[in-house]
């Protein structure tokens, strides 16, 4: 703590050594600041108030059908329309501001200055707009505001119609764009469906649903096949208990010989083949399998006839059974054999379909994701298209409503007038700022001087800074006359500083009294 106090005292003593330099700088900066503030030209503000009547009896009736911008949007559109470059150029010609403009850069600077200086203030509740502009010449400021009011009041329905037409044109362009997007999306969906036709079903089910159906049909077919095989085996066990009867044989060809157990199966398979041909083509797996079974049964019949002839007794005859029970069992066995063969074909076909679906199961999530993406993009474009069509109808109805009601009505509440006193600069605020700036400069200059030309006031500081051994110090003995001289210098310094502050105070008081006088 003592070290901090010592450093602070050293710092202040260094600045105190250059106090007169700081005071002189403060006087110079203060004088320059006062002259600058006094020489700033006065600006007078001209203003006018306009009431905008936006109420119409049709608005509550057309709520939800026509587009009605809210008040914030109206203020934004109004300010952009009024303080735009074409209107400012028109205002310059109306207020005769272009008479003193001799070059293009000067004209551009004038336009930029006007666009920054013109202001529109509004109250969101009463629809009152205040148009203001400040200039060094009060009459010129008044002419500018008068011209601005004229441009504001003379805004006609034509500008609104133009905005409505532009909005409708933009909406129409967007409708055509989204219509084209919808057509392209429909083409992409069509191409995607044609490309992946094998993975789609006519009843709208997804791939895994179809796979589940095929699996269920396969299990059902396997169950029916097991039932048919069990029935066939039971018939075979019953046939074992019946004895055939040998009848005389004739020297006819094998074509005319009848074997009920095989002929019955052939007849059943032929009937199944006729039914399949009515639903499928010749290349269908069921049709091909049924024809193959018929050929196998016919070959089996020929082999059976040949075998029976070889094992038959020497007397001519063939195996024919006159027992009706045996004959009926043979016919039933033939029908069951045909049913088993048909079910075997069906099980093989369903197994083949299931295997194909199972092999393609890894590609299905990718296909479904692509289809979902295409469908989602199409739905978004369709939603935007329908929204644009609805907005187009609303815009058309809004334009017709504005045309029937006559648009917005402008009423001049306060005509353009100029403030009797300047609105800027605010010298009562600027003068204290210049005083603060002068005092800051007066403190900064001694500080900088003390840093540029440092002075050591004790042996310890000199030893710490130089790092050299200090042999000794020589003290200065102050006489009484020197003390009186230092006191006089201090009084003169305080008087000079007080004079600086007093001059500023007197100037501020004079400006305050002058500003309070009636105009």
C-alpha positions in Angstrom: 0.0 0.0 0.0 2.8 2.4 0.9 4.5 1.6 -2.5 1.3 2.5 -4.4 0.9 5.8 -2.5 4.6 6.6 -3.2 4.2 5.9 -6.9 1.0 8.0 -7.0 2.7 10.9 -5.3 5.6 10.7 -7.7 3.2 10.7 -10.7 1.3 13.7 -9.4 4.5 15.7 -8.6 5.7 15.0 -12.1 2.5 16.4 -13.6 2.6 19.3 -11.2 5.9 20.3 -12.5 4.3 20.9 -16.0 1.1 22.5 -14.6 1.5 25.8 -16.5 1.9 23.9 -19.8 -1.3 22.0 -19.1 -3.2 25.2 -18.2 -2.0 27.0 -21.4 -3.2 24.0 -23.4 -6.5 24.0 -21.6 -7.0 27.7 -22.5 -6.1 27.1 -26.1 -8.3 24.1 -26.5 -11.2 25.8 -24.7 -10.8 28.9 -26.9 -10.8 26.8 -30.1 -13.8 24.9 -28.9 -15.8 28.0 -28.0 -15.0 29.6 -31.4 -16.0 26.3 -33.2 -19.3 26.1 -31.3 -20.1 29.7 -32.0 -19.3 29.4 -35.7 -21.6 26.4 -36.2 -24.4 27.7 -38.4 -27.9 27.7 -36.9 -30.5 25.4 -38.4 -34.3 25.9 -38.4 -36.8 23.1 -38.5 -39.9 23.3 -40.7 -42.7 20.7 -40.1 -46.2 19.8 -41.0 -48.8 17.2 -39.8 -51.0 15.1 -42.1 -53.8 12.7 -41.1 -54.2 9.6 -43.2 -57.7 8.1 -43.2 -57.4 4.4 -43.9 -60.8 3.4 -42.6 -63.4 1.9 -44.9 -66.7 0.2 -44.4 -65.7 -2.6 -46.7 -62.7 -3.6 -44.7 -64.6 -5.4 -41.9 -66.8 -7.0 -44.5 -63.9 -8.3 -46.6 -61.8 -9.5 -43.6 -60.2 -12.8 -44.5 -61.0 -12.5 -48.2 -58.9 -9.5 -49.2 -55.3 -8.7 -48.2 -55.1 -5.8 -45.7 -51.6 -4.6 -44.6 -51.3 -3.7 -41.0 -50.4 -0.2 -39.8 -46.7 -0.9 -39.5 -46.5 -2.0 -43.1 -48.4 1.1 -44.1 -45.9 3.3 -42.3 -43.0 1.5 -43.9 -44.5 1.7 -47.4 -45.4 5.3 -46.9 -41.8 6.3 -45.8 -40.2 4.4 -48.6 -42.5 5.9 -51.1 -42.1 9.4 -49.9 -38.4 9.6 -49.2 -37.3 7.8 -52.4 -34.9 9.2 -55.0 -37.5 10.1 -57.7 -39.5 11.9 -55.1 -36.5 13.8 -53.7 -35.5 14.8 -57.3 -39.0 16.1 -57.8 -38.9 17.9 -54.5 -35.6 19.6 -55.5 -37.3 21.0 -58.6 -40.5 22.1 -56.8 -38.5 23.9 -54.0 -36.1 25.5 -56.5 -33.1 23.9 -54.7 -31.5 23.1 -58.1 -30.9 26.8 -58.9 -27.6 26.9 -57.0 -26.4 23.5 -58.2 -23.8 23.8 -60.9 -22.4 20.2 -61.2 -23.4 16.6 -61.0 -21.5 15.8 -57.8 -23.1 18.8 -56.1 -26.5 17.5 -57.2 -25.8 14.0 -55.8 -24.6 15.5 -52.6 -27.8 17.6 -52.3 -29.9 14.5 -52.9 -28.1 12.5 -50.3 -28.3 15.3 -47.8 -32.0 15.7 -48.3 -32.7 11.9 -48.0 -30.8 11.9 -44.7 -32.4 15.2 -43.4 -36.0 14.5 -44.3 -37.9 12.7 -41.5 -41.4 11.2 -41.1 -42.7 10.6 -37.6 -45.9 8.8 -37.0 -48.2 7.8 -34.2 -49.4 4.2 -34.7 -52.7 4.9 -32.9 -54.0 8.1 -34.6 -52.5 7.7 -38.1 -50.9 11.1 -37.8 -47.7 11.8 -39.7 -45.3 14.6 -39.0 -43.0 15.7 -41.9 -39.9 17.6 -40.8 -36.8 19.1 -42.4 -34.1 21.4 -41.0 -32.0 23.9 -42.9 -29.9 27.1 -42.3 -32.4 29.1 -44.3 -35.9 29.0 -42.6 -37.7 30.0 -45.8 -36.0 27.3 -47.7 -36.8 24.7 -45.1 -40.5 25.8 -45.3 -40.5 25.4 -49.1 -39.0 21.9 -48.8 -41.7 20.8 -46.4 -44.4 22.4 -48.5 -43.2 20.5 -51.5 -43.0 17.3 -49.5 -46.5 17.8 -48.3 -47.7 18.3 -51.9 -46.0 15.1 -53.1 -47.5 13.2 -50.1 -51.0 14.5 -50.6 -51.0 14.1 -54.4 -50.2 10.4 -54.1 -53.0 8.9 -56.1 -54.6 5.5 -56.6 -52.4 5.0 -59.6 -49.3 4.2 -57.5 -51.4 1.7 -55.5 -52.7 0.1 -58.7 -49.1 -0.1 -59.9 -48.0 -1.9 -56.7 -51.0 -4.2 -56.9 -50.2 -5.0 -60.6 -46.6 -5.6 -59.7 -47.6 -8.0 -56.9 -50.0 -9.8 -59.1 -47.3 -10.1 -61.8 -44.8 -11.5 -59.4 -47.4 -14.0 -58.0 -48.2 -15.0 -61.6 -44.6 -15.6 -62.3 -44.2 -17.7 -59.2 -47.3 -19.7 -60.1 -45.8 -20.5 -63.5 -42.5 -21.5 -61.8 -44.2 -23.8 -59.3 -46.5 -25.2 -62.0 -43.4 -26.2 -63.9 -41.9 -27.7 -60.7 -45.1 -29.7 -60.2 -44.9 -31.1 -63.7 -41.3 -32.0 -63.3 -42.0 -33.6 -59.9 -44.8 -35.6 -61.5 -42.5 -36.8 -64.2 -39.9 -37.8 -61.7 -42.4 -39.7 -59.7 -43.7 -41.5 -62.8 -40.2 -42.4 -63.9 -39.3 -43.6 -60.4 -42.4 -45.8 -60.3 -41.8 -47.3 -63.7 -38.1 -47.9 -62.8 -39.1 -49.7 -59.6 -42.3 -51.3 -60.8 -41.2 -54.7 -59.4 -41.1 -53.4 -55.9 -44.6 -52.0 -56.0 -48.0 -53.6 -55.5 -51.3 -52.8 -57.1 -53.1 -52.6 -53.7 -50.8 -49.9 -52.4 -49.0 -52.0 -49.8 -45.4 -51.5 -49.1 -42.6 -54.0 -49.7 -42.6 -55.5 -46.2 -46.3 -55.9 -46.4 -46.0 -57.8 -49.6 -43.3 -59.9 -48.2 -45.5 -60.7 -45.2 -48.3 -61.7 -47.5 -46.1 -64.0 -49.6 -44.7 -65.6 -46.4 -48.3 -66.1 -45.1 -49.4 -67.6 -48.4 -46.3 -69.9 -48.4 -47.0 -71.2 -45.0 -50.7 -71.7 -45.9 -49.7 -73.6 -49.1 -47.3 -75.8 -47.1 -50.0 -76.6 -44.6 -52.5 -77.5 -47.4 -49.7 -79.6 -49.0 -49.1 -81.5 -45.8 -52.9 -82.1 -45.4 -53.1 -83.4 -49.0 -50.1 -85.7 -48.5 -51.7 -87.1 -45.3 -54.9 -87.7 -47.2 -53.1 -89.4 -50.0 -51.2 -91.7 -47.6 -54.4 -92.6 -45.9 -56.0 -93.6 -49.3 -52.9 -95.7 -50.1 -53.3 -97.5 -46.8 -56.9 -98.3 -47.6 -56.1 -99.5 -51.1 -53.6 -102.0 -49.7 -56.6 -104.0 -48.2 -58.4 -104.5 -51.6 -57.6 -107.3 -54.1 -57.6 -106.7 -57.8 -59.3 -109.1 -60.3 -57.7 -110.3 -63.6 -59.7 -109.9 -66.8 -59.0 -111.2 -70.2 -56.6 -109.0 -72.1 -56.9 -107.9 -75.7 -54.2 -107.2 -78.2 -54.8 -103.5 -78.3 -52.3 -100.7 -78.0 -51.5 -99.1 -74.7 -53.5 -96.0 -75.7 -56.8 -97.6 -75.2 -56.0 -99.2 -71.9 -57.4 -97.3 -68.8 -55.7 -97.1 -65.4 -58.1 -95.3 -63.1 -55.5 -94.2 -60.5 -53.4 -92.5 -63.2 -56.2 -91.4 -65.6 -58.0 -89.7 -62.7 -54.9 -87.7 -61.9 -54.4 -86.8 -65.5 -58.0 -85.6 -65.8 -57.7 -83.4 -62.7 -54.4 -81.9 -63.9 -56.0 -81.2 -67.3 -58.9 -79.4 -65.7 -56.4 -77.4 -63.6 -54.5 -76.6 -66.8 -57.7 -75.3 -68.4 -58.4 -73.0 -65.4 -54.8 -71.7 -65.4 -54.8 -70.9 -69.1 -57.9 -68.7 -68.6 -55.9 -66.5 -66.1 -52.3 -66.7 -67.2 -50.2 -67.1 -70.3 -48.4 -70.2 -71.5 -45.1 -69.1 -69.9 -46.5 -68.7 -66.3 -44.8 -71.0 -63.8 -48.0 -72.7 -62.8 -49.0 -73.5 -66.4 -45.5 -74.8 -67.2 -45.4 -76.9 -64.0 -48.9 -78.4 -64.7 -48.0 -79.4 -68.2 -44.8 -81.0 -67.0 -46.8 -83.0 -64.5 -49.3 -84.1 -67.2 -46.4 -85.4 -69.3 -44.9 -87.2 -66.4 -48.2 -88.9 -65.5 -48.7 -90.0 -69.1 -45.2 -91.5 -69.2 -45.9 -93.1 -65.8 -49.1 -94.6 -67.3 -47.2 -96.2 -70.2 -44.6 -97.6 -67.8 -47.3 -99.0 -65.6 -49.1 -100.7 -68.5 -45.8 -102.2 -69.7 -45.0 -103.5 -66.2 -48.4 -105.1 -65.8 -48.2 -106.8 -69.1 -44.8 -108.3 -68.1 -46.1 -109.7 -64.8 -49.5 -110.8 -66.1 -50.2 -114.6 -66.4 -49.9 -116.5 -69.7 -53.6 -116.3 -70.4 -54.4 -113.0 -72.1 -55.8 -110.4 -69.8 -55.0 -107.2 -67.9 -55.5 -105.9 -64.4 -58.9 -104.4 -64.0 -60.8 -104.3 -60.8 -64.5 -104.9 -60.7 -64.6 -104.1 -57.0 -66.5 -100.7 -56.8 -64.9 -99.8 -53.4 -61.4 -100.4 -54.9 -62.3 -98.5 -58.0 -63.6 -95.5 -55.9 -60.4 -95.5 -53.8 -58.3 -95.5 -56.9 -60.2 -92.5 -58.3 -59.9 -90.6 -55.0 -56.2 -91.4 -54.8 -55.7 -90.1 -58.3 -57.5 -86.8 -57.4 -55.3 -86.5 -54.2 -52.2 -87.1 -56.2 -53.2 -84.3 -58.6 -53.9 -82.0 -55.7 -50.6 -82.8 -54.1 -48.8 -82.1 -57.4 -50.7 -78.8 -57.8 -49.9 -77.8 -54.2 -46.2 -78.7 -54.7 -46.1 -76.3 -57.7 -47.8 -73.6 -55.7 -45.4 -74.1 -52.8 -42.4 -73.9 -55.1 -43.8 -70.7 -56.7 -44.4 -69.0 -53.4 -41.0 -70.1 -52.1 -39.4 -68.6 -55.3 -41.3 -65.3 -54.8 -40.3 -65.2 -51.1 -36.7 -65.8 -51.9 -36.6 -63.0 -54.5 -38.2 -60.6 -52.1 -35.8 -61.6 -49.3 -32.8 -61.1 -51.7 -34.0 -57.6 -52.6 -34.8 -56.5 -49.0 -31.6 -54.6 -48.7 -32.5 -52.3 -51.6 -36.0 -51.6 -50.5 -35.2 -49.1 -47.7 -33.2 -47.0 -50.2 -36.0 -47.2 -52.8 -38.6 -46.2 -50.2 -36.4 -43.3 -48.9 -36.0 -42.0 -52.5 -39.7 -42.3 -53.0 -40.5 -40.5 -49.7 -38.1 -37.7 -50.7 -39.6 -37.3 -54.1 -43.1 -37.3 -52.7 -42.2 -34.8 -49.9 -40.7 -32.4 -52.4 -43.8 -32.7 -54.6 -46.1 -32.1 -51.7 -44.2 -28.9 -50.7 -44.3 -27.6 -54.2 -48.0 -28.4 -54.4 -48.7 -26.6 -51.1 -46.8 -23.5 -52.3 -48.6 -23.6 -55.6 -52.1 -23.7 -53.9 -51.0 -20.9 -51.5 -49.9 -18.7 -54.4 -53.2 -19.2 -56.3 -55.1 -18.2 -53.2 -52.9 -15.1 -52.7 -53.5 -14.1 -56.3 -57.2 -14.2 -55.8 -56.8 -12.2 -52.6 -54.7 -9.6 -54.4 -57.2 -9.2 -57.2 -60.0 -8.7 -54.7 -58.0 -6.2 -52.7 -57.3 -4.1 -55.9 -61.0 -4.1 -56.8 -61.9 -3.1 -53.2 -59.4 -0.2 -53.2 -60.7 1.0 -56.6 -64.3 1.0 -55.3 -63.5 2.8 -52.0 -61.3 5.5 -53.6 -58.1 4.6 -51.7 -56.5 6.4 -48.8 -57.6 10.0 -48.0 -55.0 12.6 -46.8 -55.9 15.5 -44.7 -53.5 18.4 -43.9 -53.9 19.1 -40.1 -51.0 21.6 -39.6 -49.7 23.5 -42.6 -45.9 23.9 -42.9 -44.4 26.2 -40.4 -40.9 27.1 -39.2 -39.7 27.1 -35.6 -38.9 30.6 -34.4 -35.7 29.5 -32.7 -32.9 27.4 -34.2 -33.2 23.7 -33.3 -29.4 23.1 -33.7 -26.7 23.3 -32.6 -27.5 23.0 -28.9 -24.8 25.3 -27.6 -25.9 24.9 -24.0 -24.8 21.3 -24.2 -21.8 21.8 -26.5 -20.1 24.4 -24.3 -19.8 22.2 -21.2 -18.4 19.5 -23.5 -15.7 21.8 -24.8 -14.8 22.7 -21.2 -14.5 19.0 -20.4 -12.4 18.5 -23.5 -10.2 21.5 -22.5 -9.7 20.1 -19.0 -8.9 16.7 -20.4 -6.3 18.2 -22.7 -4.9 20.2 -19.8 -4.4 17.0 -17.8 -3.1 14.9 -20.7 -0.3 17.3 -21.8 1.4 17.4 -18.3 1.1 13.7 -18.1 2.8 13.2 -21.5 5.5 15.8 -20.6 6.2 14.0 -17.4 6.6 10.7 -19.3 8.8 12.2 -22.0 11.0 14.1 -19.5 10.8 12.2 -16.2 12.1 13.8 -13.0 13.2 11.9 -9.9 12.2 13.3 -6.5 13.9 10.8 -4.2 17.0 8.6 -4.2 15.1 5.3 -4.1 13.3 6.0 -7.4 16.6 7.0 -9.1 18.3 3.8 -7.9 15.4 1.6 -9.0 15.2 3.1 -12.5 18.9 3.3 -13.3 20.1 0.2 -11.5 23.3 2.0 -10.5 24.7 2.4 -7.1 23.9 5.8 -5.5 26.8 7.4 -3.6 24.7 10.1 -2.0 22.2 13.0 -2.4 22.4 16.8 -2.1 19.4 18.4 -0.4 18.1 21.8 -1.3 17.5 24.2 1.5 14.4 26.3 0.8 14.5 29.9 1.9 11.5 31.9 3.1 11.6 34.0 0.0 11.4 30.9 -2.1 8.3 29.7 -0.2 6.6 33.0 -0.8 7.5 32.9 -4.4 6.0 29.4 -4.7 2.8 30.5 -3.0 2.4 33.4 -5.4 2.8 31.0 -8.4 0.2 28.7 -6.9 -2.2 31.6 -6.4 -1.7 32.7 -10.0 -2.3 29.2 -11.2 -5.5 28.9 -9.2 -6.6 32.3 -10.5 -6.0 31.3 -14.1 -7.8 28.0 -13.7 -10.8 29.7 -12.0 -10.8 32.3 -14.7 -11.1 29.5 -17.3 -14.0 27.9 -15.5 -15.6 31.3 -14.8 -15.5 32.4 -18.5 -17.2 29.1 -19.5 -19.8 29.6 -16.7 -20.5 33.1 -17.8 -20.9 32.0 -21.4 -23.3 29.2 -20.5 -25.4 31.6 -18.3 -25.5 34.1 -21.1 -26.7 31.5 -23.6 -29.3 30.2 -21.2 -30.7 33.7 -20.6 -30.7 34.4 -24.3 -32.5 31.2 -25.1 -35.2 31.9 -22.5 -36.2 35.3 -24.1 -39.5 35.2 -26.1 -39.1 35.0 -29.8 
